[in-house]
Amino acid sequence: MRRSHLLAFGLLGSAAALVAPAGPATAQETLKIGVPTALTGTYAGLGAEAVRAIEFAVAEANAKGGVAGHKVEIKTLDTEAKPEVARKQAEKLALEGYKILTGTIASGEGLAMGPLLARWDAIYVSTINKSDKLTGDSCVPRMFRTNHQDAQDAAVVRPWLGSRKEGKWAILAADIAWGRDSGKSFVEAAKVNKKDIVAEIYSPFGSNDYAPFIQQIKSSGAEGLWVALAGRDAINFATQAKEFGLLDKVFVAGVSFVTDNNVKTLGATSKGIWGIINYSSTLDTPANKAFVEAWKTKYNGDEPASFEGETYLGMQVIFQAVEKAKSVKPVDVAKAMRGGTFDTVLGKVTLRAEDHQMVLPNYFGYIGERGGKLRPIITETIPANVATTPPTGTCKMGEL
Amino acid sequence: MLVQILNGLVYGGLLYIVSVGLVLIFGLRRIVNFAHGSLFMLGAYVGFSVAAMGGFWGALLAAAIVLALVGALLDIAILQPLQREDPIVTVLVTFGLLLILEDFAQFVWGKDFLKSPVPTMFSGSVLIFGESFPVYRLVVIAVAALVALGLSVWLRLSKIGLYVRASSADPLTTAMQGVNTDRVSVIVVALGAALAGISGTISAPLLALSPSMGSYILIESFIVVVVGGLGSFAGAFIAAIVIGQVHNLGLVYVPWAATMIPFLLMVGVLIWRPTGIAGSHV
């Protein structure tokens, strides 16, 4: 009896959920942005950054009377950074009219959403996914990437690795699409620079204990270590690596490792770690300075973190595409995005028509002290035409 | 290799302290407490906050006391009123509690990851067979061993320990013998929660603190409890140590299968020895 009650409630609940999306008649007028992102789990911190940046951009746009007159509305759903959950949540958002999707963390999620975008009549703008596949062999006309892909990071790593004195390197990366991608490009960069890879380790996503890997790296005799871990994984690893003395013994660099957020959590542990910096609040462009100032005013003096800056850039692109298209229809926005040039916090940038990858400059640096505060310090700026390698030809882009 | 075995002991030790709390609660109440992971998480956060002011020992004590109170409240307010309900109701309610506690932690401590420093008295490392090994990890092993020892002495020698063991074996007969299981239960659930709090605090310098950290450890603790035999204390100890080793050595030697091995172990135990490694009774 009790169980049947429960079942009835469950059915009632799902029925209500199905009825709800009917939505108000003004749906055409509002620019509805769906945010399927990680609100719980290993990447919860990164999801929180994405949401904060989107909320900031939306508040800013609405304060100016909307985007080309369209009021902007967002809805966020939790994906736990899991591809199958992301697909479900994105579908839910699209069915409710939130058809411009963005803010998703893991590449696997973007790859899961891609093939279904046309069916949902939605578009997806990646601001954080890095796997080359998104704009490579898995590219679709309704998927765009305004952040750096792995190939752009690799283009920065190759010359940098050549300048390092360490000959033996180990790789520790998360065992997900992005980590595998990053590991592979580092192996190639090592080959070009005649460096030995003495250990190549892919740790399970969301690991608690990194001690076994740390031990492996120590006994491999590596002089340098390349790390592709993010969020909770990065913090767990760095904490435990420090404890085992690995950070002091081996030269450590990585991708998504030198971020403001990791600096904030790890404090002194993060000092002296090198890596690719995709965005930093210290970037010296007028647009970025204005953005950072506005951000600080809104968030009590906090500076925007890496994923916040990158996601804000994505929102700038979406808004400018809506203005150009004079429409909030996903397909019109997509047409305006393809091949378009946009004014962003990183300057004027173009979204390449061939594979929908943004042509961006990239940065390299380390975590050090500046102005009495630990923060990512940029030592090298690689211009967009060098950092962005030409399309590989694996993407066969269809018509919109 | 030896260092890898020590690492396995550290992880197994942590798992043991979490799972033995689950076993205590299951043994007496016959319920699977889904909120146990969030008690672990709360312990880590309470420990984190207190450690900043009162040092490591203060943090350990505070986490144990606060969580014991939470546990007592959990038993009086939720588990006792629900004891005559279908077990699925208790499972659902404790699962709901897990979500509430996660939101609570997010509200109090925020969404960002936090990190507790290693207590200064245990920082640094010692040389073990030529390999340096962090002192703090040895402390974790020692705490787990002390908990195991203390708990088995308490279960063997104290009156409540006797009741708990009796009740784990046969709750109905124990109640018929005149044991007031409700009163015993408050103490036992409080103790189980306090152990979750202690394990949370000692793992805080090793793991990133986040409101959802409890769910990471909860699943592996369930595996430990099932492999060890539901309600079996010695079983939980053996299973935690075995899983700690299998997990660590698996990651090193068969990385592609490492996350699967504990689950395979559980499936194997359920098929060939459903009462668990040490479970002669259920």
Chai-1 contact restraints between the chains, C-beta under 6 A:
chainA,res_idxA,chainB,res_idxB,connection_type,confidence,min_distance_angstrom,max_distance_angstrom,comment,restraint_id
A,R2,B,D86,contact,1.0,0.0,6.0,A-B,restraint_1
A,T40,B,S212,contact,1.0,0.0,6.0,A-B,restraint_2
A,G41,B,S212,contact,1.0,0.0,6.0,A-B,restraint_3
A,G45,B,D112,contact,1.0,0.0,6.0,A-B,restraint_4
A,G45,B,F113,contact,1.0,0.0,6.0,A-B,restraint_5
A,A48,B,K111,contact,1.0,0.0,6.0,A-B,restraint_6
A,P204,B,T259,contact,1.0,0.0,6.0,A-B,restraint_7
A,N208,B,L207,contact,1.0,0.0,6.0,A-B,restraint_8
A,N208,B,Y216,contact,1.0,0.0,6.0,A-B,restraint_9
A,D209,B,Y11,contact,1.0,0.0,6.0,A-B,restraint_10
A,A211,B,N7,contact,1.0,0.0,6.0,A-B,restraint_11
A,P212,B,Q4,contact,1.0,0.0,6.0,A-B,restraint_12
A,P212,B,N7,contact,1.0,0.0,6.0,A-B,restraint_13
A,P212,B,N248,contact,1.0,0.0,6.0,A-B,restraint_14
A,P212,B,L251,contact,1.0,0.0,6.0,A-B,restraint_15
A,P212,B,V252,contact,1.0,0.0,6.0,A-B,restraint_16
A,Q215,B,V3,contact,1.0,0.0,6.0,A-B,restraint_17
A,Q215,B,Q4,contact,1.0,0.0,6.0,A-B,restraint_18
A,R232,B,A208,contact,1.0,0.0,6.0,A-B,restraint_19
A,R232,B,S210,contact,1.0,0.0,6.0,A-B,restraint_20
A,I235,B,F113,contact,1.0,0.0,6.0,A-B,restraint_21
A,I235,B,A208,contact,1.0,0.0,6.0,A-B,restraint_22
A,N236,B,L207,contact,1.0,0.0,6.0,A-B,restraint_23
A,N236,B,A208,contact,1.0,0.0,6.0,A-B,restraint_24
A,T239,B,K115,contact,1.0,0.0,6.0,A-B,restraint_25
A,E243,B,P134,contact,1.0,0.0,6.0,A-B,restraint_26
A,G245,B,S132,contact,1.0,0.0,6.0,A-B,restraint_27
A,T265,B,F113,contact,1.0,0.0,6.0,A-B,restraint_28
A,T265,B,K115,contact,1.0,0.0,6.0,A-B,restraint_29
